[in-house]
């Protein structure tokens, strides 16, 4: 009879086991990617378990918001491995994982259904391993998608017909990040090889290469030479990673401003007359063009891997920060954390 009792106890504990398992997952969760819906009312976030959570900003920002409103409307399994990057077109959410990209229709996601609209796998040649697709950039000028890949290339795909149009080759190690220079029909890439490269998107040729780690001002050999964050504004570029976060003048290839930030910066973006940066450490740095760090705002994730501003809706314009935590911090006024969203 004792054996039967054990079996009964084991049967009863299955839901409990699932709950313990989920608690452990939440404890070890990392959120790599975020994207706002085209209407600006929803936020999608992708984590290391291949899940995408869809959050309602309208509900979370409402005066009557409860804890329930800070949890996802729903969560679904999108990829076998981590969801490394998310971008949104006017209709679809596009996600990248290990070797594949998938699309989901926003009008279905907001109704809590997750039918895959399409999926594509770039041709990675004869490799045995499947390279991750680390970063996606949407080129709205020609409706194409650029992918920073783990096989040292950048792949371009026509979103109209799903055809891979060209491959940008030159990096010697995997590509972490991409930024577009719309005015010049160029894109900039940052890689584990320590270089930032500029590419002409019409000819698919490399037009410039900057070996950031060879410049004494920004080199930090103790952190390595990899480039993990990039943003650009016409003739100016900000990049960081192993090397210190630095503002560069691209035409003269000059590092004009080096920011005295601790640790490695995984995210950098322009906002008004500031550069917002985050990475190692639970903080978001507000940097001025002249090199001053104006302020550092505390945040929940011990490391930040995704920083995003909702430009699609004035009413729900927020900054969101995510990383090595199951929580996503929401900043309504960019000077302090208003509340957090939580995977559940």
N, C-alpha and C positions, 0 to 999 in steps of 0.2 A: 504493500500500500504506500510505503514511503516513496517508492519510485514514481507511482502515479501522482502523488502530491507534488513531487518535484516537477513533473511534466506539466501539471496544471499551473504551478507557479510560473514556469517558463512561458507558457502560453499567455498568461496574464501580463507578463512583463514586456511583450513585444512592442506595444506603443511606448512604454517607458524607455525601452532601449532606443527607439527611434528618436525620442525626445533628448536623451542623453547624447546621442550621436549628433543631433542638430546643434545642441549647445556647444559641443566641441568644435563643430564646423564654424559656428559664429565666432568662437574664441580665436580661431586661426584664419579668419576670413581676411582676404585682401581684395579691395575694389580697385581694379586697374583702369576702368573706363566709364565715361558718362556722356550722355547726349540729351539735349532738350528736344521735345517734340516741335514740329514746325509751328504749332499754334502757341507754344510757350507755356502750356498748362501742365505738361507732364515731364518727368525726368526718368530716363532709362539709365541703369547702372549695371555694369558687368563685373563679375567677380572671378576668383581663382578656381571656383568649382564649375565653371561653365554656365552659371546661371545669369539671367538678366532679370532685374527687378524693375517694375514700372510703378513709379510714385506719382501721386496727384499733388501738384504744387498748389492748386486751388484749395484743396481740402487742408493741406498742411499749413498754408498761410492764412487760413480763415481765422477770424477772432474766436470762433467757437471750437477751434481745433482741439482734438483729444489725442492721447497717445496712439490710438488706433490709426489716426490720420497720418501719423509719421511712419507707418509701416507700408510696405508695397501694396498696391491694389492687387497685384498677383506677381508671382515669380515663376519663371519657366527655364528649363534646361535648354540652352541654345547650342553649346559646343561640348565636345568631350573633354577638352582641356580648358584653360583659362580664356576669358573673353578679354583680349588685349586692347581692343579699340572699338569705339562706337562712333558713328557719324549719322546725321539725318539729312535726307533730301526733303523735298517739299511733300513727299508722300510716304517715304519708307525710312525705317531704321536699318542701318547696315552694321553688321558685327563681324569682327575677325577673331580667329582662333589659331590653332595649330594647322597651318596649311590650307585653311578654307575661309571663305567669306560667305555670309548669309544675309538675306534681306527679309524684313518683316514689315507688313503694312501697318502704319500708325493707326489708321481708322479701325483696324481689328484689335490692335494691342489695347487701345483705350476701352474696348468692350471686353477685355480680358480673354481674348482668343489669340493663340500664337501659332498660326499656320505659316510655315515657311513660304515666302513668296518665290525665292530662288536661291540657289547656292552655286558657288564657283570655286574651283581649285586652280590656282596658277600652275603652269608646268614648271616644276623645279628640277628638270633634267633627271640625271641618274642617281641622285642622292638616296641614301638608305634612310636617313632620318627625315622627318617632315619639318621643314622650317616654320617657325611661328611667324605670323604677320603682326608685327609689333605696333604699327601705327597706320591709320587711314587718313587721307586728306582728300577732301571733295573739291574738285576744280569745277566751279559752277559755270565758268566761261564756256567750256566745251563739253559739259556734262560727263566728265570722266572721274574715275576714282584712282588715286595713287596709293600704293601699298609699300610700306617699309618692311622688307622681308629679312628673315634669318639666314637667307643664302647669299647675303651681301648685295642684293639687287633691290631696285625699286621697280615695281611692275605698274603699268597703267592699263586700266580697263575702261572701255566705252560703256557707260551705263545704259545707253539706248538699246544696244544689242547684246551686251554681255561678252563682247569679244575683247581679249587681251591684245592691246594695240602695240605697245612697245615695252622694252626692258632697259632700264638705265643701269649700266654696268661700270664699275670703277672702284667701289669700296672694297677693302681687303678683309672686312669683318662685318658682323651683322649690323643692319641699319636700325637705329632706335627711333628716330623722329624725323618729321617732315614739316616744312612750312612753305606756303605759296607766295610768290612775288607776282601778283596778278598783273601789275602794270607792265612787267617785262616778259610775261608768259614764261616765267622761270619757276623752278622749285628748288628748295634748299634742303639738304639732308644731313643728318648728324649720325655718326657711326661709332661703334666700339673701336674702330681703327684710329680714332682720335682726330679724324678730319671732318670738316664741313665742306660739302661740295655743292656747287651751283650747276643746275642743268637747264638747258634750253628745251622746253617741252615740245617745240615744233620739230626740231631735228633729233631730239633724244641725245644730244651731245653734252658732255661735261664742258662748262665754260670757265669754271674757276675751282680751285681747291685751296682750302686754308688748313694748314697743319697747326691747329690751335695750341696743342701741347708744346710746340717748339718756341712759343712766345713766352719769354721769362715772366712777364707781368702776370700772366694768368695760369702758368703751369703749376700743378700741384702733384708731383710724382707719387706722393704718398696715397693719393686717391685714384691713381691711374690716369689714362688719357682719353677714355670714352666720353662721347658727347651724348647727353640724355635729354636735353631740352633746347628748344629753338623757337624764336619768333622773329618776325621781320616787319619792317615798316619802311617801304621804298628803299632808300640807300642805307638803311641801318638794320643791324641784326643783333639780337641778344642770344648768346648760347652759353651753356654750362654743363656740368657733369663732373668728371674727374677734375678738369680745369675749373678755375673760379668762374662764377657768372660774370660775363663781360659784355659790354656794349661795343660793337664793332662798326666802323664805317666801311661799307663794302667796296666802294670804288677805290679807295686808297689802301684797302686791306689793313686798316689800323685799329688796334684795340684801344679805344679812347677812354673807356671807364671800366675799372675792375671793382666789383662790389665785395665788401669785406664780410661775406656771409659764411657762417660755419657749415661744414658738411657739404654734401653734393646736392645740387638743385636738379630735380626731376621735371619741374614744370616752370615755364616762364611765359608771361603774356603781357601785352600792352593794355593798359586801361587808362584812358584820358591822358594825363601827362606823367603817369606812373608806369613802372614795370612791376608786376606782381610775380613773386617767385616762391616756390615751395619745393620741399624734398625731404632730406634727412631732418628730423626734428618736428615736433608738433607746433608748427608756426607758419604763418604766411607773411612774407616780407614785402613791404611797400617801398620800392626803391625809386629814387629820383634820377633823372637823366644825368645830373651832375655828379652822381656817385654816392650821395647821402642815402642812408637807409632811414626813411622817414619814421616808420613804425614797424613793429612785428606783432602780429595778431595771433594769440594762442588758438590752437584747434585740437580736435580730439585725436585724429590718427597720428601715431608716433612717427610715421613717414607718410608723405603725401605723394601720390602718383597721378592724381587727376585734379585739375583746377579748371573750372568752367564758369562762364558768365552767361546768363539767359538773356540774349539780345532779341529774342522773338516776341517778348511781351513786356511792355513798359510796366504793366500792373503787377507782373510777377518777376520783375527783374531782380535776380539774386545771384550771388556768387556761391558756388558749391565746391567743397573740398573733400576728396575721398582718398583712401590709401590703406594702410595696414590696420584696418578696423572694419567692423560690420556697420559702423555708423558713417553717415555722410553729413558733414556740417553745412548749415545753411546760413549765409550772411545776407541780411536784408540791407542793412547799412554796412558797408564793407569794413567798418572799423571794429566790429565785434560779432561774435557768433550769436545768432538769434535762437536757433534750436538745431536739433539733429534729426535726420531721417535714419531709420534702422531696418536692416534686413531682419526677418523674423523666422 
